[in-house]
Amino acid sequence: MDLHRRLNPWRSAALVWAAALPCLSMPLSASADVRVRDVDGHEVVLARPAQRAISLAPHLTELMFAIGAGDRVAGTVEYADFPEAARRVPRVGDSALLDLERIVAMKPDLLLVWRHGNSPQQLERLAALQLPTYASEARTLADIARTLRDLGALSGLPEQAEQRASAFESAVAQLRARFAGRRRIEVFYQIWNQPLITVNGQHLISQVLELCGAHNVFAAERLLTPTVTEEAVLLANPDAIVAGWSDSFGQAPLAGWRRLHSLRATQLDHLLQVDPDLLHRQSDRVVLGARELCDKLDAVRATLPPSR
């Protein structure tokens, strides 16, 4: 079960990324089939590039706008709020309930779904509509570049998508080179505080930690977003605790750790907060979140004692 479905699934702060690429239009020939294989291995076949796609996840809506295909998004879901233009796209429900009648009435030529963000029940109901459906799920940074290219093919904008994907890959490579060989930091990444939820080694956030030269102390957990105990965190004794959290959530996510003076992260005051909209969404803006996280962890690295 994905963290966005479990915890206020698609809340966002609507931050502006000034580096968005121009929205050019170079549609594929209408006579040629469009064929893309999605995350499930299913081949998605369109008679022509999609003109009325319905996106059922905020990050998919964001990626469509990123490649210049925002005008091809006929409908989306709650919390799809980036870029600003996405706020004006008609809504067809949220993670808990989709309005299937409205979806059908919109006559979409493509559905974009999030494999582990949309509920299995909702996906079953959507399958009954027998509409062309592309399923997405990013477990790695490379998956985001792949999704950009797939959406470019499906919307008839392959060149714009390739530019965006290549720019993303270049930014990731620069971060990887910058932090390669740095001293490894043990990190507990906190998704939520009550209950205490983190990510395992298969989660995208865990790969971002690796990019920063850090290790997820709960990488070996079986579930993608496991619930852990305070005692387990004390036993792991991380160098830093990072919470993906927005002040708009209205709580103090790290306050509870300050009373645990035996915890290394507390002793060294390595209790960090990062923007969840950048790290928790499977969009290419995750590289901005990675840069923020890597810089904060590098500051932690500089203050660690010689030996643990």
C-alpha positions in Angstrom: 0.0 0.0 0.0 1.5 3.3 -1.0 2.2 6.1 1.5 0.0 8.6 -0.4 -3.0 6.3 -0.2 -2.4 5.7 3.5 -1.7 9.2 4.6 -3.7 12.2 3.3 -2.7 10.9 -0.2 -2.3 13.8 -2.5 -1.7 16.9 -0.4 0.7 19.4 -1.9 2.1 22.9 -1.5 2.0 24.0 -5.2 5.6 25.0 -5.6 6.7 26.6 -8.9 9.5 25.1 -10.9 10.8 27.8 -13.3 12.8 25.4 -15.4 9.8 23.9 -17.1 10.4 23.2 -20.8 8.5 24.9 -23.5 5.2 23.3 -24.4 5.7 22.5 -28.1 3.3 20.4 -30.1 4.6 17.8 -32.5 1.8 15.1 -32.8 2.5 11.7 -34.3 0.8 10.6 -37.5 -2.8 9.8 -36.8 -2.5 6.7 -39.0 0.2 5.1 -36.9 -0.6 3.0 -33.8 0.9 4.2 -30.6 2.3 1.3 -28.5 3.7 1.5 -25.0 4.3 -1.2 -22.4 3.3 -0.1 -18.9 4.7 -1.2 -15.5 2.5 -4.3 -15.5 3.9 -5.4 -18.8 0.7 -4.7 -20.6 0.9 -3.2 -24.0 -1.2 0.0 -24.3 -2.3 0.5 -27.9 -3.8 3.7 -29.2 -5.0 4.3 -32.7 -3.6 7.9 -32.4 -1.9 10.0 -29.7 -4.2 10.6 -26.8 -6.1 13.9 -26.8 -8.4 13.4 -23.8 -6.5 11.6 -21.1 -7.8 11.3 -17.6 -5.0 11.2 -15.0 -5.8 9.5 -11.7 -2.7 10.6 -9.8 -1.2 14.0 -9.1 2.3 13.0 -10.2 1.0 11.7 -13.6 -0.9 15.0 -14.1 2.3 16.9 -13.2 4.4 14.8 -15.7 1.9 15.4 -18.5 2.2 19.1 -17.9 6.0 18.7 -17.7 6.2 17.4 -21.3 3.8 20.0 -22.7 0.8 17.7 -22.7 -1.3 19.6 -20.1 -3.9 20.5 -22.7 -4.4 16.7 -23.3 -5.5 16.2 -19.7 -9.3 16.2 -19.6 -9.7 15.2 -16.0 -7.7 14.5 -12.9 -8.1 13.9 -9.1 -7.9 15.9 -5.9 -4.5 17.3 -4.8 -3.3 17.5 -8.4 -2.1 21.0 -7.9 1.2 21.4 -9.7 1.8 23.3 -11.9 -0.8 26.0 -11.3 -2.6 25.2 -14.5 -3.3 21.7 -13.1 -5.7 23.2 -10.5 -8.1 24.2 -13.3 -8.4 20.6 -14.7 -11.9 19.1 -13.9 -11.9 16.6 -11.0 -13.2 13.1 -11.2 -12.8 12.1 -7.5 -9.9 11.2 -5.2 -8.0 8.1 -4.0 -11.0 6.8 -2.0 -13.7 7.3 -4.6 -13.7 7.9 -8.3 -16.8 9.1 -10.2 -17.0 6.5 -12.9 -20.1 8.0 -14.5 -18.2 11.3 -15.0 -15.2 9.5 -16.3 -17.3 7.8 -18.9 -19.1 11.0 -19.8 -15.8 12.7 -20.5 -15.1 10.2 -23.2 -11.4 9.8 -22.5 -9.1 8.1 -25.0 -6.6 7.1 -22.2 -6.6 6.5 -18.5 -3.4 7.1 -16.5 -3.4 5.2 -13.2 -1.0 4.7 -10.3 -0.5 1.1 -9.6 -0.1 1.3 -5.8 -1.7 4.7 -5.3 -5.2 4.0 -6.7 -7.0 1.3 -4.6 -7.3 -2.2 -6.1 -11.1 -1.9 -5.9 -11.0 1.3 -7.9 -8.7 -0.2 -10.5 -11.0 -3.2 -10.9 -13.9 -0.9 -11.5 -11.9 1.1 -14.1 -10.8 -2.1 -15.8 -14.5 -2.9 -16.4 -14.8 0.3 -18.5 -12.4 -1.4 -21.0 -10.7 1.9 -21.8 -7.0 2.1 -22.8 -5.1 2.3 -19.5 -1.5 3.0 -18.7 -0.3 2.0 -15.2 2.6 3.7 -13.6 4.7 2.9 -10.5 8.2 4.4 -9.9 10.4 2.4 -7.5 13.6 3.9 -9.0 14.7 7.2 -10.4 15.1 5.5 -13.8 11.4 4.7 -13.7 10.5 8.4 -13.6 12.5 9.0 -16.8 10.8 6.0 -18.4 7.4 7.3 -17.4 8.2 10.6 -19.0 9.1 8.9 -22.3 6.1 6.7 -22.2 3.7 9.6 -21.6 5.5 11.4 -24.5 4.8 8.5 -26.8 1.2 8.2 -25.7 0.4 11.9 -26.1 2.3 12.4 -29.3 5.1 14.5 -27.8 8.2 12.2 -27.8 10.8 14.9 -28.5 9.6 17.1 -25.6 9.4 14.1 -23.3 12.9 13.0 -24.3 14.3 16.5 -23.5 12.6 16.4 -20.1 13.7 12.9 -19.3 17.3 13.6 -20.4 17.4 16.7 -18.2 16.2 14.7 -15.3 18.8 11.9 -15.8 21.5 14.5 -16.1 20.5 16.2 -12.8 20.5 12.8 -11.1 23.9 11.9 -12.5 25.3 15.2 -11.2 24.1 14.5 -7.7 25.4 10.9 -7.9 28.8 12.1 -8.9 28.8 14.8 -6.3 28.1 12.6 -3.3 29.9 9.4 -4.5 32.5 8.2 -2.0 31.2 10.3 0.9 31.1 8.8 4.4 27.9 6.8 4.7 25.2 8.2 7.0 22.6 5.9 8.8 19.2 7.5 8.4 15.7 6.9 9.6 13.2 8.4 7.2 9.9 9.2 8.8 6.8 9.4 6.6 4.4 9.8 9.5 4.6 10.1 13.2 1.4 8.5 14.5 1.6 5.7 13.7 5.3 5.7 13.0 5.7 4.9 9.3 8.8 4.7 7.2 9.9 3.1 3.9 11.9 0.0 3.0 14.7 -0.5 0.6 12.4 -0.9 -2.4 10.9 2.5 -2.1 11.9 5.5 -4.3 12.9 7.5 -1.2 15.3 4.8 -0.2 17.1 5.2 -3.5 17.2 8.9 -3.0 19.0 8.3 0.3 21.5 6.1 -1.4 22.1 8.9 -4.0 23.0 11.1 -1.0 25.5 8.6 0.4 23.1 7.5 3.1 21.6 4.2 4.2 18.0 3.6 5.2 18.1 1.8 8.5 14.9 0.0 7.7 15.8 -1.0 4.2 15.4 -4.7 5.0 11.7 -4.4 6.0 9.3 -6.5 3.9 6.5 -4.0 3.4 7.0 -1.0 1.2 5.8 1.5 3.9 6.1 -0.4 7.2 5.0 0.7 10.6 7.8 0.6 13.1 8.2 1.1 16.8 10.0 3.8 18.7 12.1 0.9 20.3 13.1 -0.2 16.8 14.4 3.3 15.9 16.3 3.4 19.2 17.9 0.0 18.4 18.9 1.2 14.9 20.3 4.4 16.5 20.5 6.5 13.2 22.9 9.4 12.7 19.9 11.5 11.5 16.1 11.4 11.4 14.4 13.0 8.4 10.7 13.7 8.3 9.0 14.5 5.0 6.6 17.0 6.3 4.7 20.2 5.5 4.0 22.8 8.1 0.5 22.9 6.8 0.0 19.4 8.3 -0.3 21.3 11.6 1.9 19.0 13.8 5.5 18.9 15.0 6.7 15.6 13.5 10.1 15.5 15.2 9.2 16.7 18.7 8.9 13.3 20.2 12.5 12.4 19.4 13.9 15.3 21.4 13.0 13.6 24.7 15.0 10.5 23.8 18.5 11.7 24.8 20.1 8.3 24.2 19.4 8.6 20.5 22.4 9.6 18.4 20.3 11.8 16.1 18.9 13.7 19.1 22.3 14.1 20.8 23.8 15.6 17.7 20.6 17.6 16.8 20.3 15.8 13.5 16.5 16.0 13.3 15.7 17.2 9.8 12.6 18.2 7.9 12.2 18.2 4.1 9.5 19.1 1.6 7.2 16.0 1.0 5.8 17.4 -2.2 9.3 17.1 -3.8 10.2 13.7 -2.3 6.9 11.8 -2.0 5.5 12.4 -5.5 6.8 10.2 -8.3 7.5 13.2 -10.6 10.8 14.6 -12.0 10.7 17.3 -9.3 12.0 14.5 -7.0 15.5 15.6 -8.1 14.9 18.9 -6.4 13.9 17.1 -3.2 17.0 14.9 -3.5 19.2 18.0 -3.8 17.6 19.5 -0.6 18.0 16.2 1.2 21.6 15.6 0.1 22.7 19.1 1.1 21.1 18.6 4.6 22.7 15.2 5.0 26.1 16.5 3.9 25.9 19.1 6.7 25.1 16.2 9.1 28.1 14.3 7.7 30.4 17.3 8.5 29.5 17.2 12.2 29.7 13.5 12.9 32.4 12.3 15.3 35.3 10.3 13.7 33.8 7.0 14.8 30.3 5.8 15.7 
